[in-house]
Structure formats: C-alpha cells, structure tokens
Amino acid sequence: MAKILDGKAISASIKEGIRVRVQELEAIYGQRPALAVVIVGSDPASCSYVHSKVAAAEYLGIHNLQVELPETASEQEVLDAIRSLNENRNVDGILVQLPLPRGIDEEKVIEAVSYEKDVDGFHPMNVAHLWMGGKNMKPCTPKGIMRLLDESGIEISGRRAVVVGRSNIVGKPVAKLLLDRNATVTIAHSRSADLGAVTREADILVSAVGRPGMITADMIKPGAVVIDVGTTRGEDGKLHGDVDFEAAREVAGWITPVPGGVGPMTIAMLMENTLECFIERMTGEKAGIVK
C-alpha cells in the first residue's frame, strides 16, 4: 500500500512559515507583500480558484487586491488593468486567472504582466530563464511538485522520471526542474505510442493531462512515486485525477491524492512567489526560496 504524499499538510507547514516571515518583514519595512488577482468574467471554477487564493493570502497577512472585469471586457480593458498594476509600486505580484473569455489573446495578456511581478512564472522572460538555468520566478505547480518531493524526503538525483503531459504550465517546466535535479527525464503525452511501456520505466511518474483514470495500475512501476496533477470535475461533482487512485495505491510506493495533493502546494507556492517578489522590491536582490 502506497504512502500518501499529503500536500495539504505539507502546504500548511510551508504557509505557516510564510505567515511568520510576513510578520517579521512588516516589522522591518512597515509594509506587507501585496498580490493582485485579475479575473475576467464569472466562470465558477475560476471564481472558486480565486477564492482559495484570496483566502490563503488573507490568512498569511498578504494584502490582496482583486480586479474583477465583466465577461464582456475587451482585450484592451484587460491590458489597461494590467498596465495599471505594473505601475503600482505597492503591488508585488500579479496573477491573471486563466482561462480568459473568447476573443482575448491569453499570450498577449501574459506578456503584458511585468516579468518581475509575474508570480505565475508564465512570462516569456521567466520561461527563458527557467530553461537557461538562471534565477527566475518558477511556475507554481511545478515548483510545488518539487517541494512536495523534497519535504517528503524523496530522492530525485539519478532517478528515472516520466512526465505525462507537455503543457507550458506544468509538463514542460516540471520536466526541466526534474532535469535540473539530475533526474533522467522522459516527456510523454496522450498520443505516445505504448504509453504504458514508457510509464512503467518511471521511478517518479508525474501525470498532468487532465484525463480521469488515464493512468492505470498496470502502467506503474512497483514502488514508484506517483504525482497526479489532473483535476477534472466529473458528473458526480467531485474532482478526479489522471490516476486510478485506488488501484494505483496498491502498486506505487508513494502517491498523491486528488484533491489534497498537488493543489494545496500550488497555492502555497503562489504565496511564496509573492513573498519573494516583495523581498526583491525591498532589498533589490533575488530572494530565491523563502526560508
């Protein structure tokens, strides 16, 4: 029976450290970190995600500013809102909740956010630095996965890692972070030939496709670490991961649940990224991982 990688518990510990650090920095600088969240429209899932992020920020003492635009907002109105936040010296981090309504170019909007305030790590400048090995803002979910592995004491160096999924948000960046930690990395996807043969080679298997039950028990190497990034809401109203959890836990050595695995770590890393932006603004130096 696999051990559970409890992202909820680990993220709570990380957030408590951030909460204390925010208090310490406020005593020094007389200011708190500030996170601005831009949401366009009223998509239920997006509103739920924003609520979770705002609640986390409030608990940690991070000032939050919500910019709510109607579904009918033009692309220029969104860009103008971002420009205003870029110019606001009291805003440390900017997050644009995706997806955006049809007719708005997401790539253009992402590029409009100042890369120095890009707490999502999506700006082309941050992406370039990620692949060049420089200091940059790491995307929240990939960064959260790495912290989950580290905090659980899982060895990465020298291990064979397979990432199923090739998105710019999770698949590609987590593959790069694993590679940076000396894992031997393969990127697979839903159209890979004989996907099971590939995944069975993995000591660390990360699935980020968004297809419920895609990874079955027979596709997992006995004792492997299984990280399930998939979150699809089923007809039953519940969230389902890419991995057939109940069957997979009989084979894997470690496994993340859905929900309660990667999701809480993503929010914790968003808060950490915001704190890092604040420290950089106060000191003029890259903060790195906040301790």
NORLIN-V795279 format. One record per pair of residues at least 24 apart in sequence whose ideal C-beta (glycine too) atoms are under 7 Angstrom apart, sorted by the first residue. I is the first residue (numbers start at 0). J is the second residue. Records with the same first field share a line. If there is no record, write none. Layout:
I=J  J
This chain:
0=248  249
1=248  251  252  253  254
2=252  253
3=254  256
4=147  151  253  254  255  260
5=259
6=147  255  259  260  261  262  263  264
7=259  263
9=147  150  264
10=263  264  266  267
13=267  271
14=55  59  267  270
17=59  270  271  274  289
18=58  59  60
20=274  289
21=59  60  61  274
22=60
28=281
31=60  61  62
32=61  62  91  273  274  277
33=62  64  89  90  91
34=61  63  91  92  94  118  273
35=64  66  84  90  92  93
36=63  65  94  96
37=66  80  81  95  96
38=65  67  96
39=68  72  77  99  100  103
40=69  70  100
41=70
45=96
48=96
49=96
51=266
52=266  269
55=266  270
56=270
59=270
61=270  273
64=90
70=100
74=102  103  104
77=103  108
78=108  111
81=108  111  112
82=111
85=113  116
90=116
91=116  273  276  277  280
92=116  118  272  273  276
93=117  118
94=118  119  269
116=276
118=269  272  273  276
129=172  175
130=175
132=179
134=285
136=272
138=168  172
139=265  268  269  272
140=168  169  228  261  265
141=169  172  173  176
142=268
143=261  264  265  267  268
144=173  205  226  261  264
145=176
146=264  268
147=261  264
151=253
153=224  253
155=180  181  182
156=180  181  182
157=181
158=182  202  203
159=183  200  201  202
160=184  201  202  203
161=185  187  197  198  200  201  204
162=186  205
163=187  188  198  205  206  207  208
164=188  206  207  208
166=207
169=207  228
170=207
173=205
194=218
206=241  242
208=241
209=241
210=241
211=239  240  241
212=243
213=241
214=241  242  243  247
215=243  246
216=243  246  247  249  250
219=247  250  251
221=250
222=252
223=251  252
224=252  253
225=251  253  254  255
226=255  261
227=255  257  260
228=261
229=257
230=257  262
